[in-house]
Structures are given as structure tokens and as C-alpha cells.
């Protein structure tokens, strides 16, 4: 059964590296219905680095996933917003 809600706080409350982002992305890709919108839930997450976020959104963009961001604090929201805009159209090989 698919769950299209990814709770990042279940992984850690500090999301800091590209490698961690890739590992989380690879883990949840096997658990979501890619034809439906994915909810990226940041409840419980206190810190997200730009490197984590840009890796996450680069991978999401490569897979053409539709998503919503929810339950983010202001710091996390600002980092995620910057990452989304900076990876828009970016295709990392």
C-alpha cells in the first residue's frame, strides 16, 4: 500500500547532507504512488541545509513528481523555497 505523505522528521530533525537527501529520496520513491501528488511533511524538522534541499528537489524534478510542502517552520520554509527556485530547470546528471 502506498502512502503519499513523507514525514521527514521520521528520518531526523536535522537534514544536512546531499547523501542523506539521496538516501531518503531513494527510500521514499519505493513507497509512493508517483502518479499522485506527494506531501512533503517537515513536522519535527528543525534544520534543513541548502545542500540537502537542492539535492532533494533536483531528484524530485528529474522524476517529475508533483508535491506540496507542509508543516515547515520559517527557517525550513526559507531554505526549501530558495532550493526550489534555484533548482527550477536544473537537471543534474
Secondary structure, DSSP 8 states (H G I E B T S, - for coil): ----EEEGGGT-SEE--HHHHHHHHHHHHTTS-TTS-EEEE-TT--EE-HHHHHHHHHHHHHTT--EEEES--HHHHHHHHHHHHHHTT----
